[in-house]
C-alpha cells in the first residue's frame, strides 16, 4: 500500500469528522422562548417520524420471525402427510389397516399438532387414526358434508393439497384440515387423505411467539373467507398494523402484525414541552445538546478507532486484499497481494482486474462484476487464475463484496487466497492414487483370472470348504476391481482425459435400457423396478456414461430398499430441461450427511460394521459425468421416509406438452 492513501481509500476508511452546531446566548427572553419552542416542536416531529420508521422496521422483523414460525409449524407437520400419499400411490391404492397403522402412528407422533389422519377412497372415509373419539367419521361421504365438500372438490380439481380452516370440530375445538388428493400412476383419481391439525394448539404456539415479540397478530385464510381467523387481537385493522400475504401449506394467508402496547403518545411529550417554563425548557435543551454532542463525539471516536484497526488489518492481512472501483479497477493493494503478483502497489494501481485474470476466467468475472454493479448480489466467491509479473499464472480463491461509503460512492473489497500449495498437494494426492490404481490393476487382473479358472474346475473339482473360500476371494477381488475402476474414472475426470461421445438421443429408450441392464440387481436384492411414465424428449448425451449414472442410482436404491420394496424411475419435463428421478422407500439419508453425499469417499456409515458395501466414489463420479453432459444432480430425502436421487439434462427437442403426462408404468420384478 502506498504511503499516501488515495481519496477513495480515505473515503472508505477515514470519513470526515462531523461537527455539531453550538448555539450561544444574547437573545432576548421572548425570542429565545419562541425559538426553543419551535426547535422543540421540530425535534419532536423528527423523533416521531424516526420512531414510526423504527417501529415499522421492528414490525417487519417481527413479522418475518412470525412468518418463519408459521411456515415451520404448518409445513413441518403437513409435509409428513405427503409420505402417506406417496405410499398409497406406490401401492396403487391398496392398503392394509394392520400394516398401515404403525406407520400412521409414527407420523402422528412426529407431527406436533396432528389430531387425526383419515383416508377416504372415492371420497368416503374408511380409515381414521386414532379411531377412539373419531368413530362418527367412519363412513362419512364428503359430497354430503356441505361445509367440507367445497374445499375437498377444490383440492381434487386443482390436483394439489389444500389447507382449509380453521373450522369447528365435532370432537370439540378448532381444526385446520390438510386435504391431499391421491392420483394413481395412471392419472386416475383414487381418493383423499386428510390430516387434521389442532388449530387451538397452533394458535397457542403463535400467541406465545407473539407475546415474546411484543406484538399482536391476525392470520386470515384468503382462500376461504367464511372461516374465522387465527388471532390474538380480533380488532387488528388499524393503521399501525403491517400486513403481508404469504403462502403456507398451499394456501394463501394474510398476516397482520401490530405493536401490542400501542404507539407511545408523542403528542403528550409535545404538549408537555409546550407547557414547561422558559427556564426548564432552556435547561433541558442545553442538557440535550451537551449529551448529543458528547454521544456523537464518542461514536465518532469509536468509528475512527474501528477504521484504523481495519486499515491496519488491510495492510497486514496474510491474504491478498484490494480496493476496487465498481468498474473493476484496482485502487489500493496490500503488501501480500503485491508480493503474490510480483508487482508494486504503484504499478498495480489503475489496472483492471480483468487484465490480471486468465482469458478463460474472464467471462465469469465479467458476469460477477456486472451483478455487483447492478445490485443483483452483494458478494461472490470463485476460483480463478491471476497473471504474475513474470507471465506465470497462479490459482487463487477470490472473494469480493460491495461496500457503501459515507460519501455515497460504492467500492469493492477484494480478498485473494493463494491456492498454489493447495493445488500442489491435490496433484500429489491424485497422482499417488492414480499410480497405485494402475500398479494394482495388473496383479489384480491376474488374481481374478486365476480365481475364475479354479472356480470353473480347470484344475479339478475343489472341496466344498475350498469352494466357499474361493467365492469369498472372488467377491472381494471384484469389489477391489470396482474400487480401482472408480479411482481411475475419477482421475480421468479430474485430468479432463475421459472421452465423451455426445450425440442427440431419445431419453425414454435409455431409461428402458438401464432397467434391462440392471436386472441382475433383482436377483441380489428382493426389489422391483417401476418406470412410472413415458417421456418423449431428445437430449445430447453419451449413452454409456448416462447408463452408468442411472445404474449407480438403481444400485444404491436397491441396497437401501426394504424387502419387496418398489424403486420408482420417473421423468419430469420443464421448459428447457428434463429431470430423471430414482426414488426408494428405505431409511433415507441422515440430515447430518446431506452436505457431503456427492463428495468423494463419502458414506453415511463409514464404520467397519456398515451393512452395505461401496467405495464412496459412485455418486461423486455421477455428479462429474452429468456435469460434463451439461446437467446437474441432486437429491431429496427425509430420514425414515426414503430418498429420491435425480439428475437434470438440457432438452434439445420435445414431442410432448409442457406439463408431464402420466402413463401406466411397467414393472420389473
N, C-alpha and C positions, 0 to 999 in steps of 0.2 A: 504494500500500500504506500502511496506517495506521502511525503511529509505534509504537503498542503492538500487537505481533502477537498474534493470537488464540491461545488454548490449543491449538486444533487445528493451527495453523501451527507453533507451537513444538514440538508432538509430532512433526511431520514433520521439521523442520529442526534442532531443538535438544533431543535426548534428554538425560535426566539423566546426569550423570557417575556411573559405577559406583564403588563404594567396596569395597575388598578388606579382609577382616578381618586383623587383625595379632595374632599370638599372643605373649604375654610369658612370662617365666620365673617362678620362685618355686615351682615344683613339686618334689616330691621325685624323686629319680632313678628309682626304680622305677615310680612313677606316670607319669612322663614317658615312660619306655620303652614302657609298655603303651599309653599314648595314641598315641605315634608309630607303634607297630606297627599299631594299629587304623586310624589315619589312612592309613598306607601301604597297608594292605590295601584300604581303601575307594577310595583314589585309583587303585590298580592295577586294581581291579574296574571303575571308571568308564572307565579307559583301554582296558581290554579291550572293554567294550561299545562305546565310541566307535570303536575300531579295527575291530570287527566291522561296525559300521554303515558306516564309511567304505569298508571293503573291499567290502562288498556294493554300495555305490553305484558304486565303481570298476568292479566286475564288471559291473554293469548298463550302465555307459557303454561298457565294452569289448565287451559283448555286442551293444549297438546298433551299434557300428562294424563288428563281425564280421558281424552280420546284414545290414548295408548292403552289405558286400563280397560276401556270398553272393548277395543279390538281383542285384547288378551282374554278378557272374561267371556266374551261371546265365542270368538273363533276357536280358542283352545278347547272349549267344551264341545262345540258343534263339529269340529274337524274330525272328532272321533267317529261320528256317525258315517263319514264317508267310507270308512273301512267296512262297515256293515253293508253299505250299498255295493261296494266292490265285491264283497263276499257273495251276496245274492246274485250279482251279475255273473261272477265266475261259476257259480253253481247252477246257472240257467234257471234261477228262481226256485230251485228245490232246497229245502232245508229241513232239519230235524230238530225239534224243540230241545231234546236232551243234549244234542251236540251244540246247539246254538246258545243255550242258557249260560254255561260257564263263561263264554266269550263276552256275551252282553253284560253279565255281572261284572266282568273285568272292565268293560267300557264305562259302566255306571260308577265303578269305584274310582276310575281315573278322572271322570268328569266331576268337577267341583259342585255343579249346580243341577246335574241331571236328576229329575224326579222319576221319570219312567221312559222306556223306549218301546214303541209299538210297531208292528209290521202289519200292513193291510194289503194283501194281494187283491187285485181287482177292486180296490177302494173299500174293502170290508176288513175291519180289524179282526185278525185271527190270533194274534200273539201280543201279549203285553208283559213286560218285566219292569218291576215286580208285579205279580198278579194281585197280591194282597192289597186291598184298598182300591184296585182298579178293575174289579170283576165286572162292573157295569159297562166297561168299554168293549168287552169281547162281543163281537157280532155287530157292532155299530157300522152302518153303511154311510160313508161320508156324504154322498149326494142327498141323504135325508137329514143332514145336520145343517140348517141354514146359516148358522154363524161361523161355520168352519169350511163348508164346501167352496166358497169363492176363492179362498187362499189356496186350497188344495188344487182346484181347477187351474188357477194361475200357474202354480208350480209345474203341473203336467203340461200346460200349453207352452210355457217358456222352456220346458225341459231343463230346469235348474232348481237347486234347493232354495227355499224361501223361508225366512224367519218372520212369523206373524205374532202379534200381541202387543202389549200384554192383554190377556183375556182371563176372565174369571174361570176357575176350575171347579168341576163338580166335587173334587176331593177337598176343596177349600183353598183359599189363597189365589194369587195371580200366577199366571204361567206365560212363558214365551215358548212358542211351538215352532220347531225347526222341521220342515217337511221336505224330504228329499225324494223325488220320483226315481223309480228304478226302471231303466230301459235295458233290455237284454241285448246280447251281442248282435242279434239280427235287427235291432232297432225297435222291437216290439215293446210297448208299454206293459209292465208287469204289475206294478202296484206302487205303494207309497211307504216310506219309512219315516216315522215321526218321532222326534225327540223333544220331550217336554222339560224345559228348564224352570227352576224355581225363580220366578220374577221377583218375589219379595227378597230372596237371598241376594240376587244380583243387585237389586236396588239398595239393599243394606250395605253391600260392598262399595257401591258408588257413593252412598251417603257418607260412609266413613272416610273415603278418599277426599270427598268434597270438604268434609269438616277439617281434615288435615291441611287442605289447601286454602281454607277460609273463604270458600265460595259457595254460592247456591247454583244449582243446575236444573235443567229440564231437558229430557230426551224424548223426542216425539217421533213416532213412526210415520214417515211421509207417504209410504205406500198404502197404509191402511188408516185413514183419518178417523174411522169410527172407534178405534181403540184408545183408551186413556194413555197418558204419557207417564214415563218414569221421571219422577221429580222429587226434590225436597223443598220446592217452592212453586206452588201451582200458579202464582201470580207473576211469574218471571217474564214479563213482557215490556218492562220499562226501558228507557233509552240507555240505561247503564249496562244492559246485557249485551254480550258479544255472541254472535251465532255463527255456526259453521255446519254445512251439510257434509255428512260422512256416509260411507258405505261400509256396513258391518254385517257379516253373515249373509251377503247377497241382498240386503235390504237397505233402502235409503232412510237415514235418520237425520233429524235436525237437532243439534246440540246447542243449547243456550247456557251461557255462564255469566254470572254477575257477582260482585262482591257481597259477601254475607252481611257485613256490618254496615253496608251503605257507604255513601261518599261523605267524607268529613265535610262539615259545613264551613267552607272557607268564607262564606258571606258573613258568618258570625265573627271571624277574625277581622274582616274588613270593617264591620260595624264597630267592633271594639277598638280598632286602630283609629277610626274617625272620632271616637268619643274621648280618647285619652287627652290629657292636658299637654300643653306645649312642652313643659319641662320633661315629662315622662317620655313623650314621643321623641324629643331630641336625644335624650339619654339612650333610649333603645336603638334609635337609628345609628348613633355613633358606635354603640357597642356592636351592632350587627356588622357595620363597616369594618371595624377593627378585627372582628372574628373572621369575616370573609377574607380580609387581606391576609391574615395570618394563615388561614387554611389554604388559600391559594398559593402562598409562599411555600408552605410545607409540601404541597402537591408538586409544585414545580421543582423543588429541590429533590424530591424523591424521583421524579421523572428524569431529571438531569443525571442523577446517580445511576439510575437504571440504564439510561442511554450510554453513559460512559462504560458501564460494565459490558453492554452489548458491543460497543466499539472495540473494547479490549478482547472480548471473545471472538469477534470477527477476525481480528488480526492474528490472534494466537491459536485459532482453531486447528486441530490436527488434520482436518479435511479441507479441501479447497472451497473457498467461498467467494462470491462475486455479487456485485450490484449491477443490474441491467436496466436499460430503458425498456419501455413496453414494446419497442420495435426490435429488441434483442441485441442492442449494442452494449458492450462491456464498458462500465463506467468506473468501477472500483474492483480490485482483486486483492486478496490477501496473499501473504508470503507463501503459504503452502501451495496455492494454485499456481503462482508464478514458478515455483520450483518444479511442480508437476508438469507444466507445459514448457519449461525451459526458456521462458521469456521474462522480461522485466514488466513491472506494472505500467510503465510509460508506453512500452511497445504494444501491450495488450489493450490499453485504453482506446476506445473508439472502434475497435474491431467488432464485427458482427459475430454472434455466437455461431451462426451457420457457416462462417468462414473456417471455424475450428472443427466443424462437425464432418464426419465421414460422408461422402456423397450418398451412400446407401441409407444413411440415417437421417438425411436432411428432410425428406417428406414428412416423417413422423414429427420431427422437431418443429417444422413449419405449422403443422396442424395443432400441436400443443400450444405454441405461442399465440396462434390465432384464437384458440379457445380462451386463453387467459385474457387477451385484449378485449374480446367481446363479452367477457364476464360469464361465459358458459361454465367455467370452473375456476376455483381459487388456487389450485395447486396441481402438480402432476409429478410422476416419477417414471423414469425409463432408463434402460441400459443402452449405452451408445459408445461411439469411439471418437476421441479427440486427436487432433494433429499436434505433435510436438514441434519445437523449433527446428529439429534436425530432420523432419519429414516422417518420423515414425508415428504409428497410430497406437494409442493406448485405450484399453477398455475401462470405462468409468460407469458409475451409477449416479445419475443426475436427478436432483430434486429441485423443483422450482415452486415458489409461492408468490402471489401478488400481494404487495404491501401498499396500503393507502396512507399517504403522508398528510401531516397537518397543513402543508402548503397547497393541498388539492391535487398534486401530481401523483401518479402511480408508478411504482418501480417493481422490479422482480428481484427477489433474493434467491441466489443460486447456491446449492451445495453439491460438491463433486467428490465422490469417494473413489479412490484408485482401486481398480479390480485386477491389476496385473498379477499380484501374488495369488489372489483367489483363483484366477483363471489358470495360473501355472499349476496350482495344487489339483484343480479339477482335471487338467490334462494328465497329470501324473497318475491320478487315481483311475481315470478312464483307460489310459494306456496299460496300466497294470492289469486291470480286469480283462481288457481285450487280449493281452498277451497270455494270461493264464487260461482264458477260454480257448484260444487257438491251440495252446500246448496240450490241453486236456482232451480236445476233440479226437485226435489221432489214437491215443491209447484207449479212450473210451469206446471208439468205434470197433476196435479190435476185441475189447472185452464183450461188448454187446453181440458181436458176430460169433464169438466163441460160445457164449451162453445160448444163443439161438441154435447152434449146431448140436450142443449137448442135449438141450431140451427136445430137439427134433429126433433124437435117437441115433444120430450118425455114429457115435462111438459106443452104441449099445444101450440097452434099456437100463435106466437108473433106478435105484431103490426108491420106495415111496418117500422115505425121510429126505433123501438127497433131492428128489423132485421138488419137495416143498421149499428147501433151501434155494434151489435154482430159480424157482418162481419169485422168491423174495429178492434175490440178487438181480433178476431181470427187471422187476418192477422198479427197484431203486436206481438201476442203471438208466432206465427210461426217464425217470424223474430228473436225474443228473443231466441227461442229454437235453431235456427240455429246458433246464436252467441255463445250460451253455448256449442253446439256440436263442433264448431270450436275451442273454447278455450280449451276444453278437448282434442281434437285432437292434438293441439299444445303442450299441457302439456305432453301427451303421447310420442310425438315425441322427445321433449326435454329430457325426462327421459329415453328414449330408451325402453318404455314399449309397444309400438304399435307393434302388431304381423304382420308379412308379410309372406304370403304363396307363395313363389316364385316357379314357375314351368314353363317349356318351353311351349309356346303357339304361335299360328299363330297370327300375328298382324292384318291382314285385318278383320277377324270376330269381333275383339274387336272394331275396328273403326265403323263397321256397327252397332254393338250393342249400341255403345254410341249414334249414331244418333237416333236409335229407342227409347232408354230410355229417350231421351230428347225431344221427340215430344211435350211434354206439353209446352215447351217454345214457340212453334209456335202459340199456342193459345193466349199466353200473349203478344207476340211481332210479328208484321207483317213482318217476315223474312223468308228466305229459307236456308236450309242446302244443300250443294252440295259437294259430295265426288268426287274429281277430277280424281283420278287414283287408280289403284289396285297395291298393293304391296304384294309380296309372300315371306315374311321373317318370321323367328321364333325368338322370344325374350323371356327372362326369367323374368316374372313379376308376381305381384299379380293382378289378373284381376280386382277385386273390387276396389283396390286403383287406378289402371290405369284409370278405368271408372270414378272414382271420379275426377281425374285430367282433363280428356277430358270434362267431364260435366261442370267443373268450367270454362274452356276456352270457351265452347259454350255459357254458361250463360252470361259471360262478353261480348262476341261478340254480342249477341242478344240485350243486354241492350243498347249498344252504336252504333248499326247499324241504318241507316235511314230506314224509312218505305219502305217496299218491297225490302229491301236490300238482298244481297246474302252473305252468310257466307261459305267460301271455306274451306274444310278439305282436306289436301294434304300430301302425304308422299314422302320423297326422301331418297334413299339409297346411302350410300357411301361405302368405303372399309370395314370398321368394325362397322359401326353404321347406324341407320336409324333415320331420323328426321321427326316428325309429326308436321304439321303447321296448325293453325286455323287463317284464315285471314278475317277481316271485312273491310268495306269501310266507316267507321264512321269518327268521328273527329280526331282520332289518340290520341297518348299520348303526352302531353306537354313536351317539351325538358327539362324543369326545374324539371320534375318528373322522368326522366329516371333512375336516380341513386337510387331511393327509391321504385321502383314499386314492388319488390319482398320482401320488408321488412314488418314486422308485423304492423298491424293497419295503413297501408299507403293507402291513397286515393288521387287521383289527385285533387278532390274537396272535402275538408273536412269541408266545411261550413255547417251551419244549413239549407241552401237553396239548397243544391245539388239535382240534378234531379234524380239520380239513387241511390238506397239503397245498403247496403252491410256492412260487418264487417271490411273489410280491412285485413282479415286473409286468404282469399281463395288462393291468389297467393303464399303467404308465405308457406301455407300447401302444395300446389302443388310442390313447389321447394323441400321441405324436402322429400315428398313421392317419387319423381323421383330420388333424390339422394340416397335414401335407396334402390332403384332398380338399382343402378349403372349408372344412367344417369345424364343429366344436362338440365337446362331450359334457356330460353332467349326470346327476342322479338326484332322486327324491326318495327320502326314506324316513319313516317314523319307527323308532325302535320297538320291536314286538309286532309290527304290522306289515312287515315285508319291505322290499326295496324295488325301485324302478330305475334302471340304468338306461340312458338314452344317448344318441348322437344325432347331430343335425348336419345336413348337407344342402348346398345351394341347388335349386331346381333349374334345369336347363329348359324343359318344356313340360306341359301337363295336358292331359286329356280329360280332366275332371273339374268340377266347380270348386270354388274357394273353400267351401265347408266340406270336411271329410265325410264320406258316406260310409256307413257301417254295413257290412255284409255278414252272412253266416260264416263263421270261422271253421277251418278244418283242423281236426285234432289228430296228433300223432301220439301213439302210446306204445 
